[in-house]
Amino acid sequence: MGRKGGLFRCADGIDKLLMLLGTLGSIGDGLMSPLNMFVLSGIIDEYGTSSQSISNKYALRLLCVALGVGVSAFLEGLCWTRTAERQTSRIRTEYLRSVLRQDVGFFDTQGASSTTFKVVSSISADAHSIQAVIAEKIPNCLVDLSAFVFSLIVAFLLSWRLALASLPCALCFIAPGVAFERLMMSLGTKSKDAYEVAGGVVEQCISSIRIVYSYVGESQTLDRFSSALQDSMKLGIKQGFAKGLMIGSMGIVFAVWAFESWAGSVLVIERGENGGRVFIASVCIVLGGLSCMSALPNLSFIVEASAAATRIFEMIDRVPEIDSEDEKGKVLAYVHGEIEFKEVYFSYPSRMDTPILQGFNLKVQAGKTVGLVGGSGSGKSTVISLLERFYDPMKGDILLDGYRIKRLKLKWLRSQMGLVNQEPILFATSIRENISFGKEYATTEEIVNAAKAANAHDFIVKLPGGYETQFGFQLSGGQKTEDAIARALLRDPRILLLDEATSALDTQSERVVQDAIDQASLERTTIVIAHRLTTIHNADMIVVLDSGRIVESGSHDRLMQKGEGGVYSKMVKLQQSATENEPSSSPDHSMEGSNRRNIVPGSTPRSSYSVRASWQNSPLSPFSPALTMSIVPSINTISYYDSDE
């Protein structure tokens, strides 16, 4: 892409040609005033003559100037605007590609809300600033500088004595421009920061509008917003004062005119110079000074855009430790699904002093189901995060079919897994596109089959728009979950990672969703994070975690045999006691009996409850290309696994 930084880093050969032609057009556009003045000097000299041919000659010259300047201005506008669109389009694309390439640890250390603001600001405000500078400010600056230089040249050609005497006066135009540019740039930065504070109040209010309504917090919100605006109002007054001084400094023009009138009259009377040429030379000096003053604000915009480009290219150049774009790595011909954790130690990048996993060892046989249980912060969700390679362990290895996952191609590795969270994350688009997110270029038949397998097809076809119904349509928690399961099944993953998928659902929704989960779990290696312990009774192995270590493991029956001395047994009895104390409308809440649902093929008959508490969803990696459909909610969810549970 070119150099490490700079506004024109993303310019290709065509853009360089466009900028060259645009520069020539800008210079030609800047010649308009000096050339007009030069021709007018001849016309003034010929006033009073009776020769029609002389008048025709100067009229033709003015026509040539008009045509030349017209072509130059057209070339300037076309070329600079076109190359600005091309370059900023690449900048936006490269920036988002780099954001999607970053590892989850980067977002953890930045903070989700902070990262969201930076991404949106860079793609919109910073990129727009660069585009405006390339399309408008740079050509305007070139026009003004061209007019300044050629105005002085014409002035020296017409009356070098007056031009030399007036040159210091012309430079006086620069002082107010420089002072105004520096003052406005400082005030502009402070004003931007002040408005960001006020904007933050609005953002929090809109994102939490239900809380505002619930606590009748409209007045408090308005007070906070008004208070945040006070600083920006004070800065606005200062900006108005600065603009007033700038406009008032235009009186320098009349001071320069006064000096040139006196100096010109002396040259005409004592030196015998031509009055018309002296007058036009005076005009050129003033026009040149004004052009120089006009160029200075454009320079400040260019400096600001350069700073914006630096921020953008710093992100573009950042290479993450876990690089999803890395094409290196092994791709297995067939995945059996055997998973093993060996002496794994881990702490989150944002909390390095807090150990999460400490010497964690776990082996999951291919096609088997393992349930993970434990208190909040015990490390259950961290196991899934490490398996997906959202993070790498500080020490130890994670193996898939005997291969270290660090040596496997990252995108391929993630494509073998289906992740389903407690909160189903769907994008602001149609149901069809949400499901097809699980597999690129999926056919309609594949999407429908996945929906049927997830028990979602029946309710989808009853919606007003069917599969084209937008996500904004009111869907129940169970329906959202089924859509997410369909999305995961579309890619036919060998490994299911289920993170308390049904824990937030009501009883009726849980029954429907659990049917889809049971079907999806057949013949797949499955890791279930369970809150409701009834959902993992028939798992091949149940693992109890505490402070990042395994304290118990085994089948449900084996762990229950430990009685009061077993951690899992105590957890089951506590939940069973809590269930018995709650009003129940269905006998299905019993934890024992033949109606209990099974999740393992070939086991006992199933009831209306499943033994799994989770379902699957397609991995919402921060590196997925479809994240561009809804960048803000996607980045906000990236930090989900940083909280562990």
Secondary structure, 3 states (H helix, E strand, C coil): CCCCCCCCCCCCHHHHHHHHHHHHHHHHHHCHHHHHHHHHHHHHHCCCCCCHHHHHHHHHHHHHHHHHHHHHHHHHHHHHHHHHHHHHHHHHHHHHHHHHHCCHHHHHHHCHHHHHHHHHHHHHHHHHHHHHHHHHHHHHHHHHHHHHHHHHHHHHHHCHHHHHHHHHHHHCCHHHHHHHHHHHHHHHHHHHHHHHHHHHHHHHHHHCHHHHHHCCCHHHHHHHHHHHHHHHHHHHHHHHHHHHHHHHCCHHHHHHHHHHHHHHHHHHHHCCCCHHHHHHHHHHHHHHHHHHHHHHHHHHHHHHHHHHHHHHHHHHHCCCCCCCCCCCCECCCCCCCCEEEEEEEECCHHHCCCCCEEEEEEEECCCCEEEEEECCCCCHHHHHHHHCCCCCCCEEEEEECCEEHHHECHHHHHHCEEEECCCCCCCCCEHHHHHHCCCCCCCHHHHHHHHHHCCCHHHHHCCCCHHHCECCCCCCHHHHHHHHHHHHHHCCCCEEEEECCCCCCCHHHHHHHHHHHHHHHCCCEEEEECCCHHHHCCCCEEEEEECCEEEEEECHHHHHCCHHHCHHHHHHHHHHHHHHHCCCCCHHHCCCCCCCCCCCCCCCCCCCCCCCCCCCCCCCCCCCHHHHHHHHHHHHHHHHHHHCC
